[in-house]
Amino acid sequence: MKLHHVGIVVNSIQESLGELKRYLSFETTSAIMRVGSQKVNICLLKIGNPFLELIEPASPDSAISEFAKSGGGIHHLCFEVKNIELELE
């Protein structure tokens, strides 16, 4: 398994990008994208390996809205695998 990215919940992707630029050197690898099924917006940042994924609520009823309001933070780790069925077994 290889760690692909760390998902971090933030209140605002735009504000977080500005703040992160003060401390980290990174390449934005994606525009801010909406994931409608989860009611979030995401943006991937390449800082090396792994990537960072910033996640903001796209609506007040998003599953992460309360987490974001309380300050956010690490939400998930995403691993890259060759065969997910085999890994699940």
MIPA-374171 format. One record per residue: residue number from 1; x, y, z of N, C-alpha, C in turn. Coordinates in steps of 0.02 Angstrom, whole numbers. Atoms other than C-alpha are relative to their C-alpha. Layout:
<recs>
+-----+--------+--------+--------+--------+--------+--------+--------+--------+--------+
| seq |    n.x |    n.y |    n.z |   ca.x |   ca.y |   ca.z |    c.x |    c.y |    c.z |
+-----+--------+--------+--------+--------+--------+--------+--------+--------+--------+
| NUM |      X |      Y |      Z |      X |      Y |      Z |      X |      Y |      Z |
...
+-----+--------+--------+--------+--------+--------+--------+--------+--------+--------+
</recs>
This chain:
<recs>
+-----+--------+--------+--------+--------+--------+--------+--------+--------+--------+
| seq |    n.x |    n.y |    n.z |   ca.x |   ca.y |   ca.z |    c.x |    c.y |    c.z |
+-----+--------+--------+--------+--------+--------+--------+--------+--------+--------+
|   1 |     41 |    -59 |      0 |      0 |      0 |      0 |     44 |     62 |      0 |
|   2 |    -36 |    -63 |      3 |     54 |    176 |    -36 |    -49 |     56 |     21 |
|   3 |     42 |    -56 |    -21 |    -15 |    331 |     51 |     -4 |     50 |    -58 |
|   4 |      9 |    -45 |     57 |    -88 |    437 |    -90 |    -12 |     72 |     24 |
|   5 |     12 |    -68 |    -25 |   -158 |    586 |      6 |    -29 |     -1 |     70 |
|   6 |     30 |    -13 |    -66 |   -211 |    656 |    174 |    -55 |     51 |    -11 |
|   7 |     57 |    -45 |      8 |   -384 |    735 |    174 |     -7 |     44 |     62 |
|   8 |      5 |    -48 |    -55 |   -399 |    892 |    281 |    -62 |     43 |    -10 |
|   9 |     60 |    -42 |      2 |   -564 |    978 |    319 |     18 |     71 |     19 |
|  10 |    -12 |    -72 |    -12 |   -557 |   1168 |    309 |    -67 |     37 |    -10 |
|  11 |     60 |    -41 |     11 |   -688 |   1306 |    316 |     -2 |     27 |    -71 |
|  12 |     -4 |    -30 |     66 |   -628 |   1384 |    154 |     64 |    -21 |    -35 |
|  13 |    -59 |     20 |     37 |   -511 |   1312 |     24 |     40 |     61 |    -20 |
|  14 |    -36 |    -59 |     23 |   -468 |   1485 |    -44 |     41 |     31 |     57 |
|  15 |    -36 |    -29 |    -57 |   -422 |   1553 |    129 |     57 |    -46 |     21 |
|  16 |    -52 |     48 |    -20 |   -325 |   1395 |    170 |     59 |      1 |    -48 |
|  17 |    -55 |     -4 |     49 |   -224 |   1407 |      8 |     44 |     60 |     15 |
|  18 |    -39 |    -60 |    -16 |   -172 |   1584 |     54 |     42 |    -10 |     63 |
|  19 |    -37 |     12 |    -62 |   -122 |   1531 |    229 |     56 |    -50 |    -10 |
|  20 |    -51 |     51 |     11 |    -29 |   1376 |    172 |     60 |     26 |    -39 |
|  21 |    -54 |    -29 |     40 |     73 |   1478 |     47 |     52 |     35 |     43 |
|  22 |    -47 |    -33 |    -46 |    151 |   1567 |    195 |     50 |    -50 |     29 |
|  23 |    -41 |     50 |    -34 |    224 |   1403 |    260 |     26 |    -56 |    -43 |
|  24 |    -18 |     57 |     41 |    234 |   1275 |    121 |      8 |     20 |    -73 |
|  25 |     -6 |     -7 |     72 |    290 |   1265 |    -58 |    -39 |    -58 |    -31 |
|  26 |     40 |     54 |     29 |    163 |   1169 |   -161 |    -25 |     21 |    -68 |
|  27 |     31 |     -9 |     66 |     85 |   1148 |   -331 |    -73 |    -20 |      7 |
|  28 |     71 |     18 |      1 |   -104 |   1152 |   -347 |    -10 |    -45 |    -60 |
|  29 |      4 |     48 |     55 |   -138 |    996 |   -449 |    -71 |     -6 |    -28 |
|  30 |     68 |      2 |     27 |   -324 |   1022 |   -472 |    -34 |     66 |     17 |
|  31 |     43 |    -56 |    -17 |   -447 |   1164 |   -480 |    -44 |    -22 |     58 |
|  32 |     48 |     19 |    -52 |   -572 |   1170 |   -340 |    -58 |    -36 |    -36 |
|  33 |     51 |     43 |     32 |   -693 |   1030 |   -385 |    -56 |    -16 |     49 |
|  34 |     58 |     18 |    -42 |   -866 |    995 |   -319 |    -11 |    -76 |     -3 |
|  35 |     21 |     70 |     -4 |   -910 |    819 |   -261 |    -71 |      2 |     26 |
|  36 |     70 |    -11 |    -17 |  -1098 |    837 |   -265 |    -30 |    -53 |     45 |
|  37 |     29 |     54 |    -40 |  -1137 |    667 |   -190 |     18 |      6 |     74 |
|  38 |    -21 |     -8 |    -70 |  -1042 |    716 |    -32 |     -8 |     72 |     25 |
|  39 |     12 |    -70 |    -17 |  -1087 |    902 |    -34 |     64 |     34 |     26 |
|  40 |    -64 |    -31 |    -18 |   -904 |    954 |    -26 |     34 |     26 |    -63 |
|  41 |    -47 |    -21 |     52 |   -776 |   1046 |   -131 |     68 |    -23 |     21 |
|  42 |    -67 |     25 |    -15 |   -599 |    978 |   -143 |     52 |     33 |    -44 |
|  43 |    -56 |    -24 |     39 |   -429 |   1034 |   -204 |     62 |    -40 |     21 |
|  44 |    -60 |     38 |    -14 |   -272 |    927 |   -217 |     62 |     43 |     -6 |
|  45 |    -63 |    -37 |     -1 |   -101 |   1000 |   -175 |     58 |    -48 |      0 |
|  46 |    -60 |     42 |      1 |     65 |    922 |   -220 |     54 |     35 |     41 |
|  47 |    -54 |    -26 |    -41 |    189 |    953 |    -82 |     58 |    -50 |      2 |
|  48 |    -45 |     57 |      0 |    285 |    793 |   -118 |    -45 |    -61 |      4 |
|  49 |     42 |     59 |    -12 |    220 |    622 |    -69 |    -12 |     -5 |     74 |
|  50 |     62 |      3 |     38 |     86 |    608 |    -11 |    -25 |     71 |    -18 |
|  51 |     35 |    -62 |     15 |    -29 |    743 |    -81 |    -40 |     22 |     61 |
|  52 |     50 |    -24 |    -48 |   -140 |    852 |     28 |    -65 |     12 |    -38 |
|  53 |     65 |    -15 |     29 |   -325 |    861 |    -10 |    -37 |     45 |     49 |
|  54 |     40 |    -45 |    -41 |   -417 |   1012 |     58 |    -73 |    -13 |    -16 |
|  55 |     71 |     16 |      8 |   -602 |    979 |     86 |    -40 |     53 |     38 |
|  56 |     44 |    -49 |    -32 |   -732 |   1114 |    121 |    -72 |    -20 |    -10 |
|  57 |     71 |     14 |     10 |   -918 |   1096 |    149 |    -27 |     43 |    -58 |
|  58 |     30 |    -37 |     56 |  -1016 |   1147 |     -7 |    -70 |     23 |     17 |
|  59 |     66 |    -22 |    -22 |  -1179 |   1168 |     88 |     -4 |    -11 |     76 |
|  60 |      6 |      7 |    -73 |  -1235 |   1186 |    269 |    -18 |    -70 |     24 |
|  61 |     18 |     68 |    -21 |  -1302 |   1007 |    271 |     51 |    -52 |    -22 |
|  62 |    -54 |     47 |     16 |  -1137 |    930 |    215 |     19 |    -39 |     64 |
|  63 |    -19 |     42 |    -57 |  -1079 |    787 |    327 |     60 |     28 |     38 |
|  64 |    -59 |    -27 |    -34 |   -921 |    885 |    367 |    -10 |     71 |     26 |
|  65 |     11 |    -70 |    -21 |  -1002 |   1054 |    407 |     16 |     12 |     73 |
|  66 |    -13 |    -10 |    -71 |   -996 |   1034 |    595 |     75 |     -7 |     16 |
|  67 |    -73 |      9 |     -9 |   -816 |    970 |    587 |     37 |     63 |    -21 |
|  68 |    -32 |    -61 |     24 |   -767 |   1123 |    485 |    -11 |     57 |     48 |
|  69 |     15 |    -54 |    -47 |   -855 |   1241 |    605 |     40 |     -5 |     64 |
|  70 |    -38 |      9 |    -62 |   -760 |   1166 |    751 |     76 |      5 |    -12 |
|  71 |    -71 |     -9 |     14 |   -593 |   1201 |    666 |     28 |    -47 |    -52 |
|  72 |    -24 |     46 |     51 |   -577 |   1054 |    547 |     60 |    -39 |     23 |
|  73 |    -60 |     40 |    -14 |   -421 |    948 |    535 |      3 |    -61 |    -44 |
|  74 |     -9 |     61 |     40 |   -368 |    779 |    470 |    -66 |    -39 |     -2 |
|  75 |     63 |     35 |     10 |   -519 |    689 |    398 |     11 |    -73 |    -20 |
|  76 |    -11 |     68 |     22 |   -449 |    536 |    310 |     69 |     -8 |    -31 |
|  77 |    -60 |     20 |     36 |   -300 |    446 |    237 |    -23 |    -42 |    -59 |
|  78 |     19 |     38 |     60 |   -314 |    379 |     60 |     61 |    -40 |    -23 |
|  79 |    -54 |     44 |     21 |   -207 |    229 |     12 |    -12 |    -24 |    -71 |
|  80 |      2 |     26 |     68 |   -167 |    174 |   -165 |     20 |    -73 |      3 |
|  81 |    -14 |     72 |      2 |   -173 |    -14 |   -194 |     -7 |    -26 |    -70 |
|  82 |      4 |     30 |     67 |   -152 |   -126 |   -345 |    -67 |    -37 |    -10 |
|  83 |     61 |     40 |      6 |   -305 |   -235 |   -309 |    -41 |      9 |     63 |
|  84 |     39 |    -16 |    -61 |   -436 |   -168 |   -190 |    -38 |    -61 |     26 |
|  85 |     36 |     59 |    -24 |   -535 |   -331 |   -184 |     46 |    -44 |     42 |
|  86 |    -49 |     40 |    -37 |   -379 |   -425 |   -127 |     16 |     33 |     67 |
|  87 |    -15 |    -35 |    -62 |   -340 |   -292 |      3 |    -58 |     -4 |     49 |
|  88 |     58 |      5 |    -44 |   -517 |   -299 |     71 |     -7 |    -69 |     32 |
|  89 |      2 |     68 |    -29 |   -504 |   -487 |     95 |     48 |     -4 |     58 |
+-----+--------+--------+--------+--------+--------+--------+--------+--------+--------+
</recs>
